[in-house]
Amino acid sequence: MSSVIPKYFKVTQIKSTIALPFKKKNAMKTLGLTRRLQTVYHKITPQEAGQIAIVKELVKVELSPIKKSRRKMRMERKSDPGFTIISKRR
């Protein structure tokens, strides 16, 4: 049985940082989160876990075996156009 070991935290900001203490705002900046529904990947380390623990009410954390680039995440969000071009007529 092959089990995939997660190597990354997938961190998504779900709440705003408006009117929060400086420590929490700074932790969000350190994690690279600047707006709601933004997602970033971080290696699993004690330092990253500590930063996430500071803002645990503001983020959703998942474990991921791979790190996705911004481009790959965007391509996954794109909808199917509903048609496929098989060949061009000339």
DRENLUM-443535 format. One record per residue: residue number from 0; residue in three letters; chain; y, z, x of N, C-alpha, C in turn. Coordinates in steps of 0.02 Angstrom, whole numbers, always signed. Each point is the difference from the previous one (the first is absolute). Layout:
<kolfi pos="NUM" code="ALA" unit="A" n_y="Y" n_z="Z" n_x="X" ca_y="Y" ca_z="Z" ca_x="X" c_y="Y" c_z="Z" c_x="X"/>
...
END
This chain:
<kolfi pos="0" code="MET" unit="A" n_y="-58" n_z="+0" n_x="+42" ca_y="+58" ca_z="+0" ca_x="-42" c_y="+62" c_z="+0" c_x="+45"/>
<kolfi pos="1" code="SER" unit="A" n_y="+42" n_z="-50" n_x="-8" ca_y="+60" ca_z="-4" ca_x="+41" c_y="+60" c_z="+26" c_x="-40"/>
<kolfi pos="2" code="SER" unit="A" n_y="+30" n_z="+52" n_x="+24" ca_y="+59" ca_z="+26" ca_x="-32" c_y="+61" c_z="-17" c_x="+43"/>
<kolfi pos="3" code="VAL" unit="A" n_y="+52" n_z="-21" n_x="-33" ca_y="+61" ca_z="-20" ca_x="+33" c_y="+42" c_z="+62" c_x="+11"/>
<kolfi pos="4" code="ILE" unit="A" n_y="+18" n_z="+13" n_x="+62" ca_y="+41" ca_z="+58" ca_x="+16" c_y="+74" c_z="-19" c_x="-6"/>
<kolfi pos="5" code="PRO" unit="A" n_y="+38" n_z="+36" n_x="-42" ca_y="+71" ca_z="-16" ca_x="-7" c_y="+38" c_z="+17" c_x="+65"/>
<kolfi pos="6" code="LYS" unit="A" n_y="+45" n_z="-45" n_x="+19" ca_y="+39" ca_z="+9" ca_x="+61" c_y="+74" c_z="+8" c_x="-14"/>
<kolfi pos="7" code="TYR" unit="A" n_y="+20" n_z="-16" n_x="-62" ca_y="+71" ca_z="+0" ca_x="-16" c_y="+14" c_z="+38" c_x="-65"/>
<kolfi pos="8" code="PHE" unit="A" n_y="+60" n_z="+29" n_x="-4" ca_y="+27" ca_z="+25" ca_x="-62" c_y="+39" c_z="-57" c_x="-31"/>
<kolfi pos="9" code="LYS" unit="A" n_y="-11" n_z="-14" n_x="-64" ca_y="+41" ca_z="-47" ca_x="-37" c_y="+47" c_z="+44" c_x="-42"/>
<kolfi pos="10" code="VAL" unit="A" n_y="+64" n_z="+0" n_x="+18" ca_y="+48" ca_z="+46" ca_x="-31" c_y="+49" c_z="-41" c_x="-43"/>
<kolfi pos="11" code="THR" unit="A" n_y="+4" n_z="+17" n_x="-64" ca_y="+45" ca_z="-34" ca_x="-47" c_y="+49" c_z="+51" c_x="-28"/>
<kolfi pos="12" code="GLN" unit="A" n_y="+64" n_z="-15" n_x="+4" ca_y="+51" ca_z="+44" ca_x="-28" c_y="+2" c_z="-10" c_x="-75"/>
<kolfi pos="13" code="ILE" unit="A" n_y="-7" n_z="+54" n_x="-38" ca_y="+0" ca_z="-6" ca_x="-73" c_y="+61" c_z="+33" c_x="-32"/>
<kolfi pos="14" code="LYS" unit="A" n_y="+34" n_z="+44" n_x="+36" ca_y="+59" ca_z="+33" ca_x="-27" c_y="+59" c_z="-9" c_x="+47"/>
<kolfi pos="15" code="SER" unit="A" n_y="+60" n_z="+4" n_x="-27" ca_y="+61" ca_z="-9" ca_x="+38" c_y="+16" c_z="+62" c_x="+42"/>
<kolfi pos="16" code="THR" unit="A" n_y="+40" n_z="-10" n_x="+52" ca_y="+21" ca_z="+56" ca_x="+44" c_y="+70" c_z="+24" c_x="-16"/>
<kolfi pos="17" code="ILE" unit="A" n_y="+29" n_z="-23" n_x="-55" ca_y="+67" ca_z="+21" ca_x="-19" c_y="+0" c_z="+76" c_x="-13"/>
<kolfi pos="18" code="ALA" unit="A" n_y="+51" n_z="+34" n_x="+26" ca_y="+11" ca_z="+72" ca_x="-10" c_y="-56" c_z="+43" c_x="+29"/>
<kolfi pos="19" code="LEU" unit="A" n_y="-32" n_z="-23" n_x="+53" ca_y="-51" ca_z="+40" ca_x="+33" c_y="+28" c_z="+28" c_x="+65"/>
<kolfi pos="20" code="PRO" unit="A" n_y="-30" n_z="+53" n_x="+26" ca_y="+23" ca_z="+29" ca_x="+63" c_y="-7" c_z="-50" c_x="+58"/>
<kolfi pos="21" code="PHE" unit="A" n_y="+39" n_z="+11" n_x="+52" ca_y="+1" ca_z="-44" ca_x="+58" c_y="-69" c_z="-6" c_x="+32"/>
<kolfi pos="22" code="LYS" unit="A" n_y="-38" n_z="+55" n_x="+1" ca_y="-66" ca_z="+0" ca_x="+32" c_y="-46" c_z="-51" c_x="-34"/>
<kolfi pos="23" code="LYS" unit="A" n_y="+1" n_z="-3" n_x="-66" ca_y="-43" ca_z="-47" ca_x="-36" c_y="+25" c_z="-72" c_x="+8"/>
<kolfi pos="24" code="LYS" unit="A" n_y="+65" n_z="-10" n_x="-2" ca_y="+27" ca_z="-67" ca_x="+10" c_y="-17" c_z="-25" c_x="+69"/>
<kolfi pos="25" code="ASN" unit="A" n_y="+5" n_z="+43" n_x="+50" ca_y="-15" ca_z="-18" ca_x="+69" c_y="-74" c_z="-17" c_x="+8"/>
<kolfi pos="26" code="ALA" unit="A" n_y="-43" n_z="+37" n_x="-34" ca_y="-72" ca_z="-13" ca_x="+4" c_y="-16" c_z="-68" c_x="-30"/>
<kolfi pos="27" code="MET" unit="A" n_y="+34" n_z="-18" n_x="-54" ca_y="-11" ca_z="-66" ca_x="-31" c_y="+22" c_z="-56" c_x="+47"/>
<kolfi pos="28" code="LYS" unit="A" n_y="+57" n_z="+9" n_x="+33" ca_y="+24" ca_z="-49" ca_x="+48" c_y="-49" c_z="-7" c_x="+58"/>
<kolfi pos="29" code="THR" unit="A" n_y="-26" n_z="+57" n_x="+23" ca_y="-47" ca_z="+0" ca_x="+56" c_y="-64" c_z="-39" c_x="-19"/>
<kolfi pos="30" code="LEU" unit="A" n_y="-20" n_z="+6" n_x="-63" ca_y="-59" ca_z="-37" ca_x="-23" c_y="+16" c_z="-74" c_x="-11"/>
<kolfi pos="31" code="GLY" unit="A" n_y="+64" n_z="-18" n_x="-1" ca_y="+19" ca_z="-70" ca_x="-10" c_y="+9" c_z="-19" c_x="-73"/>
<kolfi pos="32" code="LEU" unit="A" n_y="+8" n_z="+49" n_x="-43" ca_y="+9" ca_z="-12" ca_x="-71" c_y="+73" c_z="+7" c_x="-19"/>
<kolfi pos="33" code="THR" unit="A" n_y="+29" n_z="-53" n_x="-28" ca_y="+71" ca_z="+2" ca_x="-17" c_y="+14" c_z="-14" c_x="-74"/>
<kolfi pos="34" code="ARG" unit="A" n_y="-50" n_z="-23" n_x="-37" ca_y="+11" ca_z="-14" ca_x="-71" c_y="-65" c_z="+11" c_x="-40"/>
<kolfi pos="35" code="ARG" unit="A" n_y="+7" n_z="+8" n_x="-64" ca_y="-58" ca_z="+13" ca_x="-44" c_y="-48" c_z="-59" c_x="+1"/>
<kolfi pos="36" code="LEU" unit="A" n_y="-64" n_z="+16" n_x="-7" ca_y="-55" ca_z="-48" ca_x="-2" c_y="-9" c_z="-39" c_x="+65"/>
<kolfi pos="37" code="GLN" unit="A" n_y="+30" n_z="+22" n_x="+54" ca_y="-11" ca_z="-30" ca_x="+65" c_y="-63" c_z="+30" c_x="+30"/>
<kolfi pos="38" code="THR" unit="A" n_y="-40" n_z="-42" n_x="+33" ca_y="-63" ca_z="+22" ca_x="+30" c_y="+0" c_z="-12" c_x="+74"/>
<kolfi pos="39" code="VAL" unit="A" n_y="-23" n_z="+49" n_x="+38" ca_y="-7" ca_z="-6" ca_x="+72" c_y="-68" c_z="+27" c_x="+21"/>
<kolfi pos="40" code="TYR" unit="A" n_y="-23" n_z="-22" n_x="+58" ca_y="-63" ca_z="+23" ca_x="+28" c_y="+14" c_z="+39" c_x="+64"/>
<kolfi pos="41" code="HIS" unit="A" n_y="-36" n_z="+56" n_x="+9" ca_y="+6" ca_z="+41" ca_x="+61" c_y="-69" c_z="+19" c_x="+23"/>
<kolfi pos="42" code="LYS" unit="A" n_y="-9" n_z="+2" n_x="+66" ca_y="-64" ca_z="+24" ca_x="+28" c_y="-10" c_z="+73" c_x="-20"/>
<kolfi pos="43" code="ILE" unit="A" n_y="-62" n_z="+19" n_x="-9" ca_y="-15" ca_z="+70" ca_x="-18" c_y="+7" c_z="+43" c_x="+62"/>
<kolfi pos="44" code="THR" unit="A" n_y="+54" n_z="+39" n_x="+2" ca_y="+13" ca_z="+47" ca_x="+54" c_y="+26" c_z="+65" c_x="-30"/>
<kolfi pos="45" code="PRO" unit="A" n_y="-5" n_z="+55" n_x="+36" ca_y="+27" ca_z="+63" ca_x="-27" c_y="+76" c_z="-2" c_x="-12"/>
<kolfi pos="46" code="GLN" unit="A" n_y="+36" n_z="-37" n_x="+41" ca_y="+72" ca_z="-6" ca_x="-8" c_y="+17" c_z="-35" c_x="-66"/>
<kolfi pos="47" code="GLU" unit="A" n_y="-34" n_z="-55" n_x="-14" ca_y="+12" ca_z="-37" ca_x="-62" c_y="-21" c_z="+42" c_x="-61"/>
<kolfi pos="48" code="ALA" unit="A" n_y="-55" n_z="+36" n_x="+7" ca_y="-23" ca_z="+43" ca_x="-55" c_y="+51" c_z="+54" c_x="-15"/>
<kolfi pos="49" code="GLY" unit="A" n_y="+32" n_z="+27" n_x="+52" ca_y="+52" ca_z="+50" ca_x="-9" c_y="+61" c_z="-27" c_x="-36"/>
<kolfi pos="50" code="GLN" unit="A" n_y="+21" n_z="-61" n_x="+18" ca_y="+57" ca_z="-31" ca_x="-33" c_y="-16" c_z="-13" c_x="-74"/>
<kolfi pos="51" code="ILE" unit="A" n_y="-61" n_z="-22" n_x="-13" ca_y="-20" ca_z="-14" ca_x="-69" c_y="-3" c_z="+65" c_x="-40"/>
<kolfi pos="52" code="ALA" unit="A" n_y="-22" n_z="+54" n_x="+31" ca_y="-4" ca_z="+65" ca_x="-34" c_y="+69" c_z="+25" c_x="-22"/>
<kolfi pos="53" code="ILE" unit="A" n_y="+51" n_z="-16" n_x="+39" ca_y="+69" ca_z="+20" ca_x="-17" c_y="+23" c_z="-33" c_x="-65"/>
<kolfi pos="54" code="VAL" unit="A" n_y="-20" n_z="-62" n_x="-11" ca_y="+24" ca_z="-39" ca_x="-57" c_y="-56" c_z="-17" c_x="-49"/>
<kolfi pos="55" code="LYS" unit="A" n_y="-50" n_z="+43" n_x="-5" ca_y="-60" ca_z="-15" ca_x="-40" c_y="+16" c_z="-12" c_x="-74"/>
<kolfi pos="56" code="GLU" unit="A" n_y="+54" n_z="+28" n_x="-26" ca_y="+18" ca_z="-11" ca_x="-70" c_y="+32" c_z="-68" c_x="-12"/>
<kolfi pos="57" code="LEU" unit="A" n_y="+23" n_z="-32" n_x="+52" ca_y="+37" ca_z="-62" ca_x="-6" c_y="-41" c_z="-62" c_x="+14"/>
<kolfi pos="58" code="VAL" unit="A" n_y="-60" n_z="+8" n_x="+28" ca_y="-39" ca_z="-57" ca_x="+22" c_y="-70" c_z="+2" c_x="-28"/>
<kolfi pos="59" code="LYS" unit="A" n_y="-32" n_z="-60" n_x="-1" ca_y="-71" ca_z="-6" ca_x="-16" c_y="-34" c_z="-21" c_x="+65"/>
<kolfi pos="60" code="VAL" unit="A" n_y="-53" n_z="+36" n_x="+19" ca_y="-34" ca_z="-13" ca_x="+63" c_y="-72" c_z="-22" c_x="-14"/>
<kolfi pos="61" code="GLU" unit="A" n_y="-21" n_z="-55" n_x="+31" ca_y="-69" ca_z="-24" ca_x="-4" c_y="-24" c_z="-11" c_x="+71"/>
<kolfi pos="62" code="LEU" unit="A" n_y="-65" n_z="+2" n_x="+9" ca_y="-30" ca_z="-15" ca_x="+65" c_y="-21" c_z="-72" c_x="+1"/>
<kolfi pos="63" code="SER" unit="A" n_y="+12" n_z="-34" n_x="+57" ca_y="-15" ca_z="-71" ca_x="+5" c_y="-33" c_z="-15" c_x="+67"/>
<kolfi pos="64" code="PRO" unit="A" n_y="-53" n_z="-41" n_x="+0" ca_y="-32" ca_z="-18" ca_x="+64" c_y="+39" c_z="-53" c_x="+38"/>
<kolfi pos="65" code="ILE" unit="A" n_y="+44" n_z="-37" n_x="-34" ca_y="+38" ca_z="-53" ca_x="+33" c_y="+75" c_z="+9" c_x="-13"/>
<kolfi pos="66" code="LYS" unit="A" n_y="+39" n_z="-28" n_x="+45" ca_y="+73" ca_z="+1" ca_x="-7" c_y="+22" c_z="-69" c_x="-23"/>
<kolfi pos="67" code="LYS" unit="A" n_y="+33" n_z="-4" n_x="-57" ca_y="+23" ca_z="-64" ca_x="-25" c_y="+73" c_z="-12" c_x="+21"/>
<kolfi pos="68" code="SER" unit="A" n_y="+15" n_z="-62" n_x="+16" ca_y="+68" ca_z="-17" ca_x="+18" c_y="+41" c_z="-9" c_x="-64"/>
<kolfi pos="69" code="ARG" unit="A" n_y="+65" n_z="-1" n_x="+7" ca_y="+43" ca_z="-11" ca_x="-58" c_y="-15" c_z="-67" c_x="-33"/>
<kolfi pos="70" code="ARG" unit="A" n_y="-13" n_z="-50" n_x="+41" ca_y="-14" ca_z="-67" ca_x="-27" c_y="-64" c_z="-1" c_x="-41"/>
<kolfi pos="71" code="LYS" unit="A" n_y="-52" n_z="+35" n_x="+25" ca_y="-63" ca_z="+2" ca_x="-35" c_y="+7" c_z="+37" c_x="-67"/>
<kolfi pos="72" code="MET" unit="A" n_y="+37" n_z="+56" n_x="+0" ca_y="+11" ca_z="+37" ca_x="-62" c_y="+38" c_z="-43" c_x="-50"/>
<kolfi pos="73" code="ARG" unit="A" n_y="+48" n_z="-39" n_x="+24" ca_y="+39" ca_z="-43" ca_x="-45" c_y="-43" c_z="-55" c_x="-30"/>
<kolfi pos="74" code="MET" unit="A" n_y="-44" n_z="-29" n_x="+41" ca_y="-44" ca_z="-53" ca_x="-25" c_y="-48" c_z="+28" c_x="-53"/>
<kolfi pos="75" code="GLU" unit="A" n_y="-22" n_z="+61" n_x="+7" ca_y="-44" ca_z="+31" ca_x="-50" c_y="+36" c_z="+11" c_x="-66"/>
<kolfi pos="76" code="ARG" unit="A" n_y="+66" n_z="+14" n_x="+3" ca_y="+38" ca_z="+13" ca_x="-61" c_y="+18" c_z="-65" c_x="-37"/>
<kolfi pos="77" code="LYS" unit="A" n_y="+1" n_z="-56" n_x="+35" ca_y="+19" ca_z="-63" ca_x="-32" c_y="-50" c_z="-18" c_x="-54"/>
<kolfi pos="78" code="SER" unit="A" n_y="+26" n_z="-26" n_x="-55" ca_y="-44" ca_z="-19" ca_x="-55" c_y="-28" c_z="-70" c_x="+12"/>
<kolfi pos="79" code="ASP" unit="A" n_y="-55" n_z="-13" n_x="-32" ca_y="-32" ca_z="-66" ca_x="+3" c_y="+44" c_z="-49" c_x="-40"/>
<kolfi pos="80" code="PRO" unit="A" n_y="+15" n_z="-59" n_x="+28" ca_y="+44" ca_z="-46" ca_x="-36" c_y="-31" c_z="-27" c_x="-65"/>
<kolfi pos="81" code="GLY" unit="A" n_y="-65" n_z="+7" n_x="-10" ca_y="-31" ca_z="-24" ca_x="-61" c_y="-28" c_z="-69" c_x="+5"/>
<kolfi pos="82" code="PHE" unit="A" n_y="+10" n_z="-33" n_x="+57" ca_y="-27" ca_z="-67" ca_x="+9" c_y="-16" c_z="-10" c_x="+73"/>
<kolfi pos="83" code="THR" unit="A" n_y="-41" n_z="-50" n_x="+14" ca_y="-18" ca_z="-17" ca_x="+69" c_y="+9" c_z="-74" c_x="+10"/>
<kolfi pos="84" code="ILE" unit="A" n_y="+32" n_z="-19" n_x="+55" ca_y="+9" ca_z="-71" ca_x="+17" c_y="-62" c_z="-21" c_x="+39"/>
<kolfi pos="85" code="ILE" unit="A" n_y="-37" n_z="-48" n_x="-29" ca_y="-61" ca_z="-24" ca_x="+34" c_y="+17" c_z="-55" c_x="+50"/>
<kolfi pos="86" code="SER" unit="A" n_y="+39" n_z="-49" n_x="-23" ca_y="+22" ca_z="-52" ca_x="+46" c_y="+65" c_z="-30" c_x="-27"/>
<kolfi pos="87" code="LYS" unit="A" n_y="+38" n_z="-31" n_x="+45" ca_y="+62" ca_z="-32" ca_x="-20" c_y="-14" c_z="-73" c_x="-14"/>
<kolfi pos="88" code="ARG" unit="A" n_y="+28" n_z="-25" n_x="-54" ca_y="-6" ca_z="-72" ca_x="-15" c_y="+57" c_z="-36" c_x="+34"/>
<kolfi pos="89" code="ARG" unit="A" n_y="-15" n_z="-59" n_x="+24" ca_y="+52" ca_z="-40" ca_x="+33" c_y="+14" c_z="-61" c_x="-39"/>
END
